[in-house]
Amino acid sequence: MKIAVIGASGNAGSRITAELAGRGHQVTAIARHPERIAPHANVTPARGDVMDQAGLARLVTGHAAAISSVHFLASDPVKLIAAARESKVGRYLVVGGAGSLDVSPGVRLVTTPSFPVAYKPEAEAGAAFLDLLRAEQELSWTFVSPSALFVAGQRTGKFRLGTDQLLTASDGKSWISFEDFAVALADEIERPAHIRQRFTVGY
């Protein structure tokens, strides 16, 4: 499958690129600095700017799926969604955040008193991105939220999936590694189960 990864040099994007390439997919790794993309036979680095709607649409055209793995405050969801729509890409997947997940009915994590103030603007922007997708009429989209802690770790292939509720392990910790998140996202591309939905990944 031919898949574009926007933000392929980042923490999540680089793991997603590696996971997809390792499964034999042909990956177009889009980044502002494509020289930072790790070499792989199945990876083609491409220079792209998340604020360049027309340029992104051209880069994504011809792909079966496109993944957006970029910081919400460093991009414009309206432009990203429009670029995906213009490209006629088969599926559009977004690496989301945990802030928009519910901790109780109707209560998002980002609104709780314990949510770190420093991360609140990014989390609120992610929630706004999800709301835009839910109003989208054309794209076959999927928004994938990690658990509260999204960190470097191991690829175990063992995790849980949820929908709109924050996943918490038996020890009370809510987390997922970049590596296992990439596995879950690649699984979703290969075996679609959340079309026009959000799902979450955690231990």
C-alpha positions as CSV (number, residue, x, y, z in Angstrom):
1,M,0.0,0.0,0.0
2,K,1.2,3.5,-0.8
3,I,1.0,5.7,2.4
4,A,2.0,9.3,3.1
5,V,3.2,10.3,6.5
6,I,3.1,14.1,7.2
7,G,5.5,14.9,10.0
8,A,7.5,11.8,9.4
9,S,10.6,13.0,11.3
10,G,8.9,13.6,14.6
11,N,8.6,11.2,17.6
12,A,5.4,9.5,16.5
13,G,5.9,10.1,12.8
14,S,9.3,8.4,12.7
15,R,7.9,5.3,14.5
16,I,4.9,5.2,12.2
17,T,7.1,5.5,9.1
18,A,9.3,2.7,10.4
19,E,6.4,0.4,11.3
20,L,4.7,0.8,7.9
21,A,7.9,0.4,6.0
22,G,8.8,-2.7,8.0
23,R,5.4,-4.2,7.0
24,G,6.3,-3.7,3.3
25,H,4.2,-0.6,2.6
26,Q,5.6,2.1,0.3
27,V,5.9,5.2,2.5
28,T,6.3,8.8,1.4
29,A,7.9,10.5,4.4
30,I,6.9,14.1,4.3
31,A,8.9,16.5,6.5
32,R,10.2,20.1,6.5
33,H,13.7,18.5,6.8
34,P,13.6,15.3,4.8
35,E,17.3,14.7,5.4
36,R,16.3,13.7,8.9
37,I,14.3,10.7,7.7
38,A,16.0,7.4,8.5
39,P,16.9,5.5,5.3
40,H,14.8,2.5,4.4
41,A,14.2,0.7,1.1
42,N,10.5,1.3,1.4
43,V,10.7,5.0,2.4
44,T,10.8,8.0,0.0
45,P,11.6,11.2,1.8
46,A,9.8,14.3,0.5
47,R,10.1,18.0,1.5
48,G,6.8,19.5,2.6
49,D,5.4,22.3,4.7
50,V,2.3,21.7,6.8
51,M,1.1,25.3,6.1
52,D,1.3,24.8,2.3
53,Q,-2.2,23.4,1.5
54,A,-1.7,23.1,-2.2
55,G,1.8,21.6,-1.8
56,L,0.6,19.0,0.6
57,A,-2.3,18.1,-1.6
58,R,0.1,17.4,-4.5
59,L,2.4,15.3,-2.3
60,V,-0.5,13.2,-0.9
61,T,-2.3,12.7,-4.3
62,G,-2.0,9.0,-5.4
63,H,-1.7,7.5,-2.0
64,A,-4.1,5.0,-0.4
65,A,-3.8,6.7,3.0
66,A,-2.3,9.7,4.5
67,I,-1.3,10.2,8.2
68,S,-1.0,13.6,9.8
69,S,1.5,13.5,12.7
70,V,2.2,17.1,13.4
71,H,1.9,19.4,16.4
72,F,-1.6,21.1,16.5
73,L,-0.2,24.5,17.4
74,A,2.4,24.4,14.6
75,S,-0.2,23.6,11.9
76,D,-3.7,24.6,10.7
77,P,-6.3,21.8,10.8
78,V,-8.4,23.6,8.2
79,K,-5.5,23.5,5.7
80,L,-4.6,19.9,6.6
81,I,-8.1,18.7,6.1
82,A,-8.6,20.7,2.9
83,A,-5.3,19.3,1.5
84,A,-6.4,15.7,2.3
85,R,-9.8,16.4,0.6
86,E,-8.2,17.9,-2.5
87,S,-5.8,15.0,-2.8
88,K,-8.7,12.5,-3.0
89,V,-6.7,10.2,-0.7
90,G,-8.4,7.0,0.3
91,R,-8.1,7.5,4.1
92,Y,-6.9,10.3,6.3
93,L,-5.6,9.4,9.8
94,V,-4.6,11.9,12.4
95,V,-2.3,11.3,15.4
96,G,-4.4,13.0,18.0
97,G,-3.9,13.9,21.7
98,A,-5.3,12.6,25.0
99,G,-6.7,15.9,26.1
100,S,-10.0,15.4,24.1
101,L,-10.6,12.0,25.8
102,D,-13.3,11.7,28.4
103,V,-12.5,11.0,32.0
104,S,-16.2,10.8,32.9
105,P,-19.3,11.3,30.8
106,G,-19.0,14.7,29.0
107,V,-15.8,15.7,30.9
108,R,-12.7,15.9,28.7
109,L,-9.3,15.3,30.3
110,V,-8.1,18.8,29.2
111,T,-10.7,20.4,31.4
112,T,-9.7,18.7,34.6
113,P,-7.8,20.7,37.3
114,S,-4.8,18.3,37.3
115,F,-4.2,18.7,33.5
116,P,-0.8,20.4,33.0
117,V,-1.2,24.1,32.1
118,A,1.8,24.0,29.8
119,Y,0.1,21.4,27.6
120,K,-3.4,22.9,27.6
121,P,-3.2,25.0,24.4
122,E,-1.9,22.0,22.4
123,A,-4.6,19.8,23.8
124,E,-7.4,22.3,23.2
125,A,-6.2,22.6,19.6
126,G,-6.3,18.8,19.2
127,A,-9.8,18.7,20.5
128,A,-10.8,21.4,18.0
129,F,-9.2,19.3,15.2
130,L,-11.3,16.3,16.2
131,D,-14.5,18.5,16.2
132,L,-13.7,19.7,12.7
133,L,-13.3,16.1,11.5
134,R,-16.6,15.1,13.0
135,A,-18.2,17.8,10.9
136,E,-16.4,16.6,7.8
137,Q,-18.7,15.3,5.1
138,E,-16.2,14.0,2.5
139,L,-13.1,12.4,4.1
140,S,-12.8,8.9,5.3
141,W,-11.1,10.0,8.5
142,T,-9.8,8.4,11.7
143,F,-8.5,10.2,14.7
144,V,-6.2,8.2,16.9
145,S,-5.6,9.4,20.5
146,P,-2.7,8.1,22.6
147,S,-3.1,7.7,26.3
148,A,-2.1,10.5,28.7
149,L,1.6,9.8,28.6
150,F,2.9,9.3,25.1
151,V,6.6,8.4,25.3
152,A,9.5,6.5,23.8
153,G,9.5,2.9,24.8
154,Q,9.3,-0.6,23.4
155,R,7.4,-2.3,20.6
156,T,5.5,-5.0,22.4
157,G,2.4,-5.4,20.2
158,K,0.4,-5.7,23.4
159,F,-2.1,-2.9,24.2
160,R,-5.7,-2.0,24.5
161,L,-8.0,0.0,22.3
162,G,-10.9,2.2,23.4
163,T,-13.2,4.8,21.9
164,D,-13.7,8.2,23.6
165,Q,-12.7,7.3,27.2
166,L,-9.2,7.7,28.6
167,L,-7.6,4.2,29.1
168,T,-6.0,3.6,32.5
169,A,-3.9,0.6,33.5
170,S,-4.5,-1.4,36.7
171,D,-1.8,0.7,38.4
172,G,-3.6,3.9,37.6
173,K,-1.1,4.9,34.9
174,S,-2.4,6.0,31.5
175,W,0.3,5.6,28.9
176,I,1.4,4.2,25.5
177,S,4.8,4.0,23.8
178,F,5.3,5.7,20.4
179,E,6.3,2.2,19.1
180,D,3.1,0.4,20.1
181,F,1.0,3.4,19.0
182,A,2.5,3.0,15.6
183,V,1.5,-0.7,15.6
184,A,-2.1,0.1,16.4
185,L,-2.2,2.8,13.7
186,A,-0.7,0.5,11.1
187,D,-3.2,-2.2,12.1
188,E,-6.0,0.2,11.5
189,I,-4.8,1.0,8.1
190,E,-4.5,-2.7,7.2
191,R,-7.7,-3.7,8.8
192,P,-10.1,-0.7,9.0
193,A,-12.3,-0.7,12.1
194,H,-12.8,3.0,12.9
195,I,-13.9,4.8,9.8
196,R,-15.1,8.3,10.6
197,Q,-14.4,7.6,14.3
198,R,-11.9,8.4,17.0
199,F,-10.2,5.6,18.9
200,T,-7.6,5.5,21.6
201,V,-4.6,3.3,22.4
202,G,-3.2,2.4,25.8
203,Y,-1.8,-0.3,28.1
